[in-house]
């Protein structure tokens, strides 16, 4: 009662002595309403985030408890505009095409809530926690930045190679963002690039049987047959993988259907790489071009082709000698040879001069 009387007295005094006090009271009431709405929105947002976290943890725990064989892949709802369409396209790309590039290995896709922030420290930490909870092999999240050839950024963590969730490798794949550019060929390409993160050995054609690599080469050749609306960097990566697979198939299975394409692409890569001084790309291109030319010469001997192959291979070997890894391997080999020579010398000394 005392507070009510004081408020009435204050209100009467303001209306009597302060001009425009009615507007001041209305302003105060409006600010009170806005503050209440702001608080309501914050509380609602907190509840939504809490429910989302609980749902994510539940889905991850359910995925871990599942006895389904194969790879377990967590895929978060994309961020940015047209998130629903992007989610449907990316999930569909993996569902349809991942079995081909995983050579029929079973897998399961587990939908998760949105993960904002790209490759920021906080979202990556949350992704690692979700991976550990689900015991997942791969976590994929995406954000649409625009409609350009790099407008859709697909981020992820991969435990490929036996890594733990804490040590999982970060990766980013830049894909076209416009709906028109997200064709079925781009969907196949996206599935292949994600499969490479899931199984790093895909980058090495020697790691699989030649028959499987033949299937991979055919798929990549089919993808490259069309005009891909992707960055030149991404296309060059796919072309390089196709060339490596094509050479392996030609050497081991004697199938030369893709060999001419490999030779033409690698010559083109050498011309482009020489302009950018990409040493690693030059060496790899020369190695594969030299091997491809030798296979071609085995079927139809041409002295000039053999000489070109020798020149490319010699330059590649010379380039590899300057590689720090090769130099360390050579140093280790020299030290090993020296140690073995010392033991042999000691044995001879013992036989000739020992008691």
C-alpha positions in Angstrom: 0.0 0.0 0.0 2.8 2.4 0.8 4.5 1.7 -2.5 1.2 2.1 -4.4 0.6 5.5 -2.7 4.2 6.6 -3.4 3.8 5.8 -7.1 0.5 7.6 -7.3 2.1 10.7 -5.6 5.1 10.6 -8.0 2.8 10.3 -11.0 0.7 13.2 -9.9 3.8 15.3 -9.3 5.2 14.5 -12.7 2.0 15.4 -14.5 1.8 18.7 -12.6 5.4 19.9 -12.8 7.0 18.1 -15.9 5.6 19.1 -19.3 4.9 16.1 -21.5 5.0 13.7 -18.6 2.3 11.6 -20.3 4.6 10.9 -23.3 7.4 10.0 -20.9 5.2 7.5 -19.2 4.2 6.0 -22.5 7.9 5.7 -23.5 8.7 4.0 -20.2 5.9 1.5 -20.8 7.1 0.9 -24.3 10.6 0.2 -23.1 9.3 -2.2 -20.5 7.4 -4.1 -23.2 10.5 -4.2 -25.5 12.6 -5.4 -22.6 10.0 -8.1 -21.8 10.0 -9.2 -25.5 13.8 -9.3 -25.7 13.9 -11.4 -22.5 11.3 -13.7 -24.0 13.2 -14.2 -27.2 16.4 -14.9 -25.3 14.8 -17.5 -23.2 13.1 -19.1 -26.2 16.4 -19.2 -28.1 18.1 -20.8 -25.1 15.4 -23.4 -24.9 15.6 -24.1 -28.6 19.4 -24.5 -28.4 19.0 -26.8 -25.4 16.5 -29.0 -27.1 18.7 -29.1 -30.2 21.7 -30.1 -28.1 19.7 -32.8 -26.4 18.4 -34.1 -29.8 21.9 -34.2 -31.2 23.3 -36.1 -28.2 20.4 -38.5 -28.4 20.9 -39.1 -32.1 24.6 -39.6 -31.7 24.2 -42.0 -28.8 21.5 -43.9 -30.8 23.9 -44.1 -33.7 26.7 -45.5 -31.5 24.4 -48.1 -30.1 23.3 -49.2 -33.5 24.8 -52.5 -34.8 24.6 -51.5 -38.4 27.9 -52.4 -40.2 30.1 -50.0 -42.2 31.0 -46.4 -42.0 29.0 -44.0 -39.7 28.7 -40.5 -41.2 27.2 -37.5 -39.3 25.8 -34.8 -41.6 24.7 -31.5 -40.1 21.9 -29.4 -41.5 23.6 -26.7 -43.6 23.8 -23.0 -42.6 23.1 -20.1 -44.9 20.3 -19.4 -47.4 18.4 -22.3 -49.1 19.5 -24.6 -46.3 16.7 -27.0 -46.9 17.5 -27.5 -50.6 21.2 -27.7 -49.9 20.7 -30.4 -47.3 18.5 -32.4 -49.6 21.1 -32.1 -52.5 24.1 -33.0 -50.3 22.4 -35.9 -48.5 21.1 -37.2 -51.9 24.6 -37.0 -53.4 26.1 -39.1 -50.7 23.2 -41.6 -50.6 23.3 -42.2 -54.4 27.0 -42.0 -55.2 29.1 -42.8 -52.1 28.5 -46.6 -52.5 30.3 -46.4 -55.9 33.4 -44.6 -54.6 33.5 -46.7 -51.4 33.5 -49.8 -53.5 30.3 -51.1 -52.0 31.2 -50.7 -48.4 28.1 -50.2 -46.2 27.5 -46.8 -44.5 24.8 -44.9 -42.6 24.0 -41.2 -42.7 23.0 -39.7 -39.3 21.3 -36.3 -39.6 22.4 -33.7 -37.0 21.5 -30.1 -36.1 23.0 -27.1 -37.7 26.6 -26.3 -36.9 27.3 -22.6 -37.5 30.7 -20.9 -37.6 32.5 -22.8 -40.4 36.0 -23.8 -39.2 35.9 -21.7 -36.1 37.3 -23.1 -32.9 33.9 -23.6 -31.2 32.1 -25.4 -34.0 35.0 -27.7 -34.6 35.2 -28.5 -30.9 31.4 -29.3 -30.9 31.9 -31.5 -34.0 34.6 -33.5 -32.3 32.4 -34.1 -29.3 29.5 -35.3 -31.5 31.9 -37.6 -33.4 33.2 -39.1 -30.1 29.6 -39.5 -28.8 28.5 -41.3 -31.9 31.8 -43.1 -32.6 31.5 -41.7 -36.1 34.0 -42.0 -38.9 33.1 -38.7 -40.6 31.3 -35.5 -39.7 30.2 -33.2 -42.5 28.7 -29.7 -42.2 28.2 -27.0 -44.9 27.4 -23.4 -45.3 26.2 -21.6 -48.4 28.1 -18.4 -49.0 26.8 -17.4 -52.5 26.2 -18.6 -56.0 29.7 -18.7 -57.3 31.9 -21.7 -58.2 33.0 -21.8 -54.5 29.7 -20.7 -53.1 29.0 -23.9 -51.1 31.7 -24.7 -48.5 31.6 -28.3 -47.2 33.6 -28.7 -44.1 34.3 -31.9 -42.2 36.3 -34.0 -39.8 37.6 -37.4 -40.9 39.0 -40.3 -38.8 40.2 -42.0 -41.9 43.4 -43.9 -41.2 42.4 -45.0 -37.7 42.5 -41.5 -36.1 40.6 -40.7 -32.9 37.9 -38.0 -32.8 40.3 -35.7 -31.1 42.9 -36.1 -33.9 40.4 -36.2 -36.8 41.6 -34.3 -39.9 39.9 -31.1 -40.9 39.0 -30.5 -44.5 37.1 -28.1 -46.7 35.6 -28.7 -50.2 34.5 -25.7 -52.2 31.6 -26.5 -54.5 29.3 -24.3 -56.7 26.5 -22.6 -54.7 23.9 -22.0 -57.3 21.1 -24.4 -57.8 21.7 -24.6 -61.6 25.3 -25.5 -61.1 24.6 -28.3 -58.7 24.1 -31.0 -61.4 24.2 -34.7 -61.0 27.9 -34.7 -62.2 28.7 -32.2 -59.4 26.9 -34.5 -57.0 29.0 -37.4 -58.1 32.1 -35.3 -57.7 31.1 -34.2 -54.2 30.5 -37.8 -53.2 34.0 -38.7 -54.5 35.8 -35.9 -52.7 34.1 -36.8 -49.5 34.9 -40.5 -50.1 38.5 -39.5 -50.4 38.4 -38.0 -46.9 36.6 -41.1 -45.6 39.2 -43.4 -47.2 42.5 -41.5 -47.7 43.9 -44.6 -49.6 41.7 -43.6 -52.6 44.4 -41.0 -53.4 46.8 -43.9 -54.0 45.7 -46.3 -56.9 48.2 -48.9 -55.7 46.3 -49.4 -52.4 43.4 -51.2 -54.2 43.0 -54.0 -56.6 43.4 -53.0 -60.3 39.8 -54.1 -61.0 38.4 -51.6 -58.4 40.7 -48.8 -59.7 39.3 -49.6 -63.2 35.8 -48.9 -62.0 37.0 -45.7 -60.3 38.7 -44.5 -63.5 35.6 -45.2 -65.5 33.5 -43.1 -63.0 35.9 -40.2 -63.0 36.2 -40.3 -66.8 32.4 -40.1 -67.0 32.3 -37.1 -64.7 35.1 -35.3 -66.6 33.3 -35.9 -69.9 30.9 -33.0 -69.2 31.6 -29.3 -68.6 31.8 -29.1 -64.8 30.8 -25.7 -63.2 33.6 -26.0 -60.6 36.8 -24.2 -59.9 39.9 -25.1 -62.0 41.7 -26.2 -58.9 39.0 -28.8 -58.2 38.8 -30.0 -61.8 42.6 -30.4 -61.9 42.4 -32.6 -58.7 39.9 -34.9 -60.4 41.9 -35.0 -63.6 45.0 -35.9 -61.7 43.2 -38.7 -59.9 41.8 -40.0 -63.2 45.3 -40.0 -64.7 46.8 -41.9 -61.8 44.0 -44.5 -62.0 44.2 -44.8 -65.8 48.0 -45.5 -65.7 47.5 -48.2 -63.0 44.8 -49.9 -65.1 46.9 -49.7 -68.3 50.0 -51.1 -66.5 48.3 -53.9 -64.6 45.3 -54.9 -66.8 46.6 -53.9 -70.2 43.5 -51.8 -70.9 44.4 -48.8 -72.9 41.0 -47.2 -73.5 41.8 -44.2 -71.3 45.5 -44.0 -72.0 45.4 -41.4 -74.8 43.3 -39.2 -72.5 45.8 -39.6 -69.7 48.7 -38.6 -72.0 46.8 -35.6 -73.3 45.7 -34.4 -69.8 49.2 -34.8 -68.3 50.8 -32.9 -71.2 48.3 -30.2 -70.5 49.0 -30.3 -66.8 52.7 -29.8 -67.5 52.1 -26.8 -69.6 49.8 -25.2 -66.9 52.0 -26.2 -64.0 55.1 -24.7 -65.6 53.5 -21.3 -65.5 52.7 -21.5 -61.8 56.0 -23.3 -60.8 54.0 -26.0 -58.9 57.0 -28.4 -58.3 55.0 -31.2 -56.8 52.4 -31.1 -59.6 55.2 -31.1 -62.3 56.9 -34.1 -60.8 53.7 -36.1 -60.4 52.7 -35.3 -64.0 56.1 -36.2 -65.4 56.1 -39.5 -63.6 52.6 -40.5 -64.8 53.2 -39.2 -68.3 56.5 -41.1 -68.6 54.8 -44.3 -67.3 51.8 -43.8 -69.7 54.2 -43.3 -72.7 56.1 -46.5 -71.9 52.8 -48.5 -71.8 51.8 -47.0 -75.1 55.2 -47.9 -76.6 54.9 -51.5 -75.4 51.9 -51.9 -77.5 53.1 -49.9 -80.5 56.8 -49.2 -80.4 57.9 -45.7 -81.3 61.4 -44.6 -80.5 60.5 -41.0 -80.2 57.8 -41.9 -77.6 60.3 -43.9 -75.6 62.8 -41.1 -75.7 60.1 -38.7 -74.5 59.2 -41.1 -71.7 62.8 -41.4 -70.6 63.2 -37.6 -70.6 60.1 -37.1 -68.4 61.1 -39.8 -66.0 64.6 -38.6 -65.7 63.4 -35.1 -64.9 61.0 -36.5 -62.3 63.7 -38.5 -60.6 66.0 -35.5 -60.5 63.2 -33.4 -59.0 62.5 -36.1 -56.4 66.1 -36.0 -55.2 65.7 -32.5 -53.9 62.6 -33.5 -51.9 63.3 -33.3 -48.1 61.6 -36.6 -47.5 63.6 -38.4 -50.2 66.8 -36.8 -48.8 66.0 -38.1 -45.3 65.2 -41.5 -46.7 68.6 -41.5 -48.6 70.4 -40.4 -45.4 68.8 -43.2 -43.4 69.6 -45.7 -46.1 73.3 -44.5 -46.2 73.5 -44.8 -42.4 72.0 -48.3 -42.5 74.5 -49.4 -45.2 77.3 -48.0 -43.1 76.2 -49.8 -40.0 75.9 -53.1 -41.9 79.3 -52.6 -43.4 80.8 -52.0 -39.9 79.3 -55.3 -38.7 80.6 -57.2 -41.8 84.1 -55.7 -41.3 84.0 -56.7 -37.6 83.1 -60.2 -38.5 85.9 -60.5 -41.0 88.4 -59.1 -38.5 87.3 -61.7 -35.9 87.7 -64.5 -38.4 91.1 -63.4 -39.5 92.7 -62.1 -36.3 90.5 -63.4 -33.5 91.7 -66.0 -31.0 
